Amino acid sequence: MIFKFKQITIYFFFFFTALTASFTLFSQEVISAEENYARNRPGVVKVQTEFSANVYVNKVQMNQRLFQSLVDSVKKLDTTGLILKPKEKLDIVLRVLYNAPFRYFSGTTEYLQQAHRIISTGTGFFISGDGYLVTNCHVIDRDSLFVRKQFILSTFQDVTDANIKALEQSWEVDLNEEQRNLLFSTYNAIYSQVSTMFLFDLQKKIYIEYREDREDSGSSIVTKPARVILKGKPMPGKDIALLKIDSSTNLPSLLLSKEPMAQVGSQLYVYGYPGFVASNSFLAPDAVIEPTLTTGIISSIKKSIGGWPVIQTDATISYGSSGGPVCNRQGEVIGLATFGSLGQGNAELASGFNFAIPVTFVQNFIDSAKVKISTSEATELFNEGLDMYYKEYYRNALDKFQHVKKRNAAYPLLNLYIQNSEDRIGAGADKQSILLRLIVLFGLGLVAFFIIYKTYPKIKALYESYSSSK
């Protein structure tokens, strides 16, 4: 009988141990969208490629004789000022300039020189605690046609603004928005026809921007130069680039999925810095460093013209989000947001038809660079703390977060979760560990079983004695 009791005890122990392990394993398979963002947001960064050059532009001059003749003729339309107001006379002048710009403006042999720069932005994410990160090649390696076009547009904007300001001062007027736009269009026509532009001393620098916590519980934006470790080629090539910043060993990083290919229909999460958000004038300047999270499903697995697979998704991805991580429901990276589809008849991206490079190609690319990546202790502890936090075990979570602080006090979002954990512990919202509860229940079960086992013969004898006496 003692032998059987030991066997039953062992069976109970293994049953509860297996039950606990199964529950823990199951609970880690899928995390909420909120936890997905909390885990991965710290390691998502903005990638900025800065092009600088000395720009030479042909000066444009106005034919003052013809222009004065135009002004005088408009004044003669109403010498009393009762029919045409000054604004209406100015409108007539600007309209004539717009309709016949080359009659009143011409190019010169003189050049205007100025130092100028343009910035191209995209998204990337850390893959190791010591500063390695991944993005798209086209984010850092713009073609010469794109660079020249951006310099032309940017320089033209500056030169035109200066010309309009000079005209306002000489005319002693303040142009309204409609008048400025009309004059801007006039200069646009002129410069596109009679002015040339040359670039000298073109240089390129790559910077990474990300957020860090401060000691005062606030946050700050960190900007660091990055160097290229290895890069592929923009689509239709392997549009991947591996960068490195000089840093400590405990930066936040994202985990790469070990699955060879994601499945159609699976839910996914995309992180990035869409240009539409960055250019929104109603947002605070420091708000643009917060990555945007969009979600969707894997719509299909297509084959690129290079012969390798790409992931199609209906998640919203736009300019500026290139190079961002595409994550599964476990919070792991399954792809690299890379390109979209243009709508028919325009240059706008068609919503819901976007593509990502599978993570297997990213991993192969990292391996070919002979770079060994590893998750930092801070990231592992932070993720463990989040796992406990979202299961409402705030004491255990706080302990993990405090260990993160010892390794990287500037870890993004760390102060927020430390404060939230302390507040919820103070409010009595902390749950007892599930494992501890199972152990207690198991111990009580053993005690009850042992009591019943020991007292059962006596109870049985008393019952039989009572029955026979009747």
C-alpha positions in Angstrom: 0.0 0.0 0.0 2.9 2.4 0.8 4.4 1.6 -2.6 1.1 2.5 -4.3 0.9 5.7 -2.4 4.4 6.8 -3.5 3.4 5.9 -7.1 0.3 8.1 -6.9 2.3 10.9 -5.4 4.8 10.8 -8.3 2.0 10.7 -10.8 0.4 13.7 -9.2 3.7 15.6 -9.3 4.4 14.9 -12.9 0.8 15.7 -13.9 0.9 19.2 -12.2 4.4 19.8 -13.6 3.3 18.9 -17.1 0.2 21.0 -16.7 2.2 24.0 -15.5 4.8 23.7 -18.4 2.0 23.3 -21.0 0.3 26.4 -19.7 3.5 28.4 -19.7 4.4 27.3 -23.2 0.9 28.1 -24.5 0.9 31.5 -22.9 4.1 32.4 -24.7 3.0 31.4 -28.1 0.9 34.5 -28.9 1.1 38.0 -27.4 -1.3 40.9 -27.6 -0.8 43.7 -30.1 -0.1 46.0 -27.1 2.7 43.8 -25.9 4.0 43.3 -29.4 4.4 47.1 -29.7 5.9 47.4 -26.2 8.5 44.7 -27.0 9.5 46.0 -30.4 9.0 49.7 -30.3 12.3 50.4 -28.4 14.4 48.7 -31.1 12.8 50.4 -34.1 14.8 53.4 -35.4 14.6 56.1 -38.0 17.3 56.0 -40.7 18.3 59.3 -42.3 20.6 59.7 -45.3 21.9 63.2 -45.7 23.2 64.4 -49.0 25.1 67.7 -49.0 26.7 69.6 -52.0 27.6 73.0 -53.2 24.9 74.1 -55.7 25.4 76.5 -58.5 22.2 77.9 -60.2 21.9 80.4 -63.0 20.5 83.7 -61.8 17.3 84.9 -63.3 16.8 88.7 -63.9 13.6 90.7 -64.6 13.5 93.1 -67.5 12.8 96.3 -65.5 11.8 98.4 -68.5 9.1 96.0 -69.6 7.9 95.4 -66.1 7.6 99.1 -65.3 5.6 99.5 -68.5 3.3 96.7 -67.4 2.8 98.4 -64.0 2.1 101.8 -65.6 -0.5 100.3 -67.9 -2.3 98.6 -65.1 -2.3 101.9 -63.1 -3.9 103.7 -66.1 -6.9 101.2 -65.9 -8.2 103.2 -62.9 -6.4 106.3 -61.9 -9.1 107.1 -59.2 -8.8 103.9 -57.3 -12.5 103.6 -57.1 -12.9 100.7 -59.5 -9.8 98.6 -58.9 -8.3 98.2 -55.4 -4.5 97.9 -55.0 -4.9 94.1 -54.5 -6.8 93.7 -57.7 -4.2 95.7 -59.6 -1.5 93.5 -58.2 -3.5 90.4 -59.2 -3.5 91.7 -62.8 0.3 92.2 -62.8 1.0 88.7 -61.4 -1.5 87.1 -63.8 0.3 88.8 -66.8 3.7 87.6 -65.5 2.3 84.1 -65.1 0.9 84.0 -68.7 4.0 85.4 -70.3 7.0 84.8 -68.0 9.7 84.8 -70.7 8.7 88.3 -71.8 9.6 89.7 -68.5 12.3 87.3 -67.1 15.5 85.9 -68.6 18.5 83.9 -67.6 21.9 85.3 -67.0 25.5 84.0 -67.2 25.9 84.6 -63.5 25.6 81.8 -61.0 24.2 81.8 -57.5 26.3 79.5 -55.2 25.0 78.0 -51.9 25.7 75.0 -49.7 22.7 72.8 -49.7 21.5 69.5 -48.3 18.6 67.1 -48.6 17.6 64.3 -46.3 16.0 61.0 -47.2 14.3 59.0 -44.4 13.4 55.4 -43.9 13.1 52.9 -41.1 15.4 50.3 -39.6 15.7 48.1 -36.5 18.4 46.9 -34.2 19.1 43.1 -34.4 21.8 43.0 -31.7 22.6 44.8 -28.4 25.9 46.2 -29.7 24.5 48.3 -32.5 23.9 46.3 -35.6 20.8 47.2 -37.5 18.9 46.3 -40.7 17.2 48.5 -43.2 16.5 48.6 -47.0 19.4 49.3 -49.3 17.3 51.9 -51.2 16.9 53.9 -48.0 20.7 54.6 -47.8 21.6 54.2 -51.5 19.5 56.6 -53.5 20.2 56.7 -57.3 21.8 59.8 -58.8 18.6 60.8 -60.6 16.6 60.9 -57.4 19.4 62.9 -55.6 19.6 65.4 -58.4 15.8 65.8 -58.6 15.6 66.4 -54.9 18.4 69.0 -55.0 16.7 70.8 -57.9 13.4 70.9 -56.0 14.9 71.9 -52.7 17.2 74.5 -54.2 14.5 75.9 -56.4 12.2 76.3 -53.3 14.9 78.3 -51.5 15.8 80.5 -54.5 12.2 81.1 -55.3 11.3 82.1 -51.7 14.2 84.5 -51.7 13.1 86.0 -55.0 9.5 86.5 -53.9 10.7 88.0 -50.6 12.9 90.5 -52.6 10.0 91.4 -54.8 7.8 92.0 -51.8 10.4 94.4 -50.3 10.9 96.3 -53.6 7.2 96.6 -54.2 6.5 97.3 -50.5 3.6 94.8 -50.4 2.7 91.6 -48.5 1.5 89.0 -51.0 -1.3 86.7 -49.8 -1.1 83.0 -50.2 -2.9 82.9 -53.6 -0.6 85.6 -55.0 2.5 83.9 -53.7 1.4 80.6 -55.3 0.9 82.3 -58.6 4.3 83.9 -58.5 5.8 80.6 -57.4 4.4 78.9 -60.5 5.8 81.7 -62.6 9.3 81.1 -61.3 8.8 77.4 -61.7 8.3 77.9 -65.4 11.2 80.2 -65.7 13.8 78.1 -63.9 12.8 74.9 -65.6 13.5 76.5 -69.0 16.3 79.1 -68.7 18.3 78.1 -65.6 20.8 75.2 -65.1 22.1 73.7 -61.9 25.4 72.1 -61.1 26.4 70.0 -58.0 29.9 70.0 -56.6 31.4 68.1 -53.7 28.5 65.8 -53.2 28.8 63.9 -49.9 26.6 61.3 -48.1 26.2 60.6 -44.4 23.9 58.1 -42.7 22.4 58.8 -39.3 20.3 56.7 -36.9 17.7 58.3 -34.6 16.1 56.6 -31.7 14.6 57.5 -28.3 16.1 57.0 -24.9 14.8 57.3 -21.4 16.2 60.0 -19.1 16.8 59.9 -15.4 14.0 62.5 -14.8 11.5 60.0 -16.3 11.4 62.0 -19.5 12.9 61.0 -22.8 15.3 62.4 -25.4 16.2 61.7 -29.1 19.6 60.3 -29.8 21.3 60.8 -33.2 24.3 58.7 -34.1 26.3 58.2 -37.3 26.1 54.8 -38.9 28.5 53.0 -41.2 27.6 50.4 -43.8 28.8 46.9 -43.1 27.2 45.3 -46.2 24.5 46.2 -48.6 22.7 44.6 -51.5 21.0 46.4 -54.4 17.6 48.1 -54.5 14.8 46.2 -56.0 14.7 44.0 -58.1 17.9 43.1 -56.2 18.2 41.9 -52.6 17.2 45.3 -51.1 18.9 44.8 -47.7 21.5 46.8 -45.9 23.4 46.0 -42.7 24.5 49.0 -40.6 26.4 49.5 -37.4 26.6 52.3 -34.8 29.1 52.6 -32.0 27.4 51.8 -28.8 27.3 49.8 -25.6 26.2 46.2 -25.4 22.7 46.6 -24.1 20.7 48.3 -26.8 17.1 47.1 -27.4 16.8 44.7 -30.3 14.2 42.6 -32.1 14.2 38.9 -32.4 14.3 37.2 -35.8 11.9 34.4 -36.5 13.4 30.9 -37.0 10.5 29.9 -39.3 11.6 29.5 -42.9 8.4 31.2 -44.4 5.3 32.8 -42.9 1.9 31.3 -43.8 -0.8 33.0 -45.9 -3.6 34.3 -43.6 -1.3 34.8 -40.6 -1.7 38.1 -38.8 1.2 40.5 -38.8 2.4 43.8 -37.4 4.4 46.4 -39.3 6.5 49.2 -37.7 7.7 52.3 -39.5 7.9 56.1 -40.0 5.5 56.9 -42.8 6.2 60.2 -44.5 2.5 61.3 -44.2 2.9 61.3 -40.4 6.3 62.9 -40.3 5.1 65.9 -42.5 1.9 66.4 -40.5 2.0 70.0 -39.3 -0.3 69.4 -36.4 2.1 67.1 -34.6 4.9 68.1 -32.2 8.4 67.9 -33.6 9.5 65.2 -31.2 6.4 63.0 -32.0 7.9 61.9 -35.3 10.4 59.6 -33.5 7.5 57.4 -32.3 7.1 54.6 -34.8 3.7 53.9 -36.3 2.2 50.4 -35.9 -0.1 49.0 -38.6 -1.6 45.5 -38.8 -2.9 43.2 -41.4 -2.6 39.7 -42.7 -0.3 37.9 -45.1 -2.3 38.1 -48.4 0.0 35.9 -50.5 3.5 34.7 -51.1 4.6 36.0 -54.5 7.7 35.4 -56.6 9.8 38.5 -57.4 11.3 39.0 -60.9 14.6 37.9 -59.3 13.1 34.5 -58.7 12.9 34.7 -54.9 9.8 34.9 -52.8 8.3 38.1 -51.3 5.5 38.4 -48.7 2.4 40.3 -49.8 0.4 42.0 -47.1 -2.7 44.3 -46.8 -1.1 46.2 -43.8 -0.8 49.9 -44.6 2.8 50.7 -45.5 3.8 54.0 -47.1 6.9 56.1 -48.0 9.2 56.3 -45.1 8.3 52.9 -43.7 10.8 51.1 -46.0 13.2 49.0 -44.0 10.8 48.6 -41.1 10.3 45.2 -39.3 7.3 43.0 -40.2 6.5 40.9 -37.1 4.3 37.9 -36.3 2.0 37.4 -33.3 4.9 36.1 -31.3 6.7 39.5 -31.7 9.4 38.1 -33.9 10.5 39.6 -37.2 9.3 37.6 -40.2 10.1 40.2 -42.9 11.5 43.6 -44.0 9.0 46.1 -45.4 10.4 47.0 -48.8 8.1 48.1 -51.6 4.5 48.8 -52.6 2.3 48.9 -55.6 1.5 52.1 -57.6 -2.1 52.9 -58.4 -3.0 53.1 -62.0 -2.4 56.5 -63.7 -0.7 58.1 -60.7 2.5 57.9 -58.5 0.6 57.2 -55.3 1.0 53.9 -53.5 -2.0 51.6 -53.8 -3.3 50.9 -50.3 -3.2 47.3 -49.1 -0.8 45.9 -51.7 2.6 46.0 -50.1 5.5 43.6 -50.0 8.2 42.5 -47.6 11.5 40.5 -48.0 11.3 37.3 -45.9 13.4 37.1 -42.8 15.3 34.1 -44.1 17.0 36.4 -46.7 17.8 38.9 -44.0 19.4 36.1 -41.9 21.4 34.9 -44.9 22.5 38.4 -45.6 23.7 38.8 -42.0 25.5 35.4 -42.2 27.2 36.4 -45.5 28.6 39.5 -43.7 30.1 37.1 -41.1 28.4 39.1 -38.3 27.4 37.2 -35.1 24.4 38.9 -33.5 23.0 38.3 -30.0 20.2 39.7 -28.0 21.3 41.9 -25.1 20.7 40.9 -21.5 18.6 44.1 -21.2 16.3 43.1 -24.0 15.8 39.5 -22.7 15.1 40.9 -19.2 12.8 43.6 -20.6 10.8 41.0 -22.6 10.5 38.7 -19.6 9.3 41.6 -17.5 6.7 42.5 -20.1 5.5 38.9 -20.2 4.9 39.1 -16.4 3.5 42.6 -16.6 0.8 41.7 -19.1 -0.1 38.7 -17.0 -0.5 41.1 -14.1 2.4 39.7 -12.0 3.7 43.2 -11.3 6.1 42.3 -8.5 7.9 39.8 -10.7 7.8 42.3 -13.6 9.2 45.1 -11.5 12.1 42.9 -10.4 13.0 42.2 -14.1 12.7 45.9 -15.0 15.0 46.9 -12.1 17.6 44.5 -13.5 17.2 46.1 -17.0 17.9 49.5 -15.4 21.2 48.2 -14.0 22.3 47.2 -17.5 20.8 50.1 -19.5 19.1 52.9 -17.5 18.2 54.6 -20.8 16.2 51.7 -22.2 13.1 53.2 -24.0 9.8 52.8 -22.1 11.6 51.3 -19.1 10.6 54.2 -16.7 7.0 53.9 -17.8 6.7 50.2 -17.0 8.6 50.6 -13.7 6.2 53.4 -12.6 3.1 51.5 -13.8 4.2 48.3 -12.0 4.7 50.2 -8.7 1.3 51.9 -9.1 -0.5 48.6 -9.6 1.3 46.9 -6.8 0.3 49.8 -4.6 -3.3 49.4 -5.8 -3.3 45.7 -4.8 -3.6 44.5 -8.4 -0.7 42.1 -8.3 -1.5 38.5 -8.9 0.0 35.5 -7.1 2.3 33.5 -9.3 0.4 30.7 -11.2 3.2 28.3 -10.4 3.1 29.1 -6.7 -0.7 28.6 -6.7 -0.4 25.2 -8.4 2.3 24.1 -5.9 0.0 25.2 -3.0 -3.0 23.4 -4.5 -0.8 20.4 -5.1 0.4 20.4 -1.6 -3.1 20.7 -0.2 -4.2 17.9 -2.4 -1.4 15.7 -1.1 -2.3 16.5 2.5 -5.9 15.8 1.9 -5.0 12.5 0.1 -2.7 11.5 3.0 -5.4 12.3 5.6 -8.0 10.3 3.7 -5.6 7.5 3.1 -4.7 7.3 6.9 -8.2 7.7 8.3 -10.1 5.7 5.7 -9.6 2.3 7.5 -10.9 3.7 10.8 -13.8 5.4 9.2 -14.7 2.2 7.4 -14.5 0.2 10.6 -16.7 2.7 12.5 -19.2 2.6 9.6 -19.2 -1.3 9.6 -19.6 -1.3 13.4 -22.5 1.1 13.3 -24.2 -0.9 10.5 -23.9 -4.2 12.3 -25.3 -2.8 15.6 -28.5 -1.9 13.8 
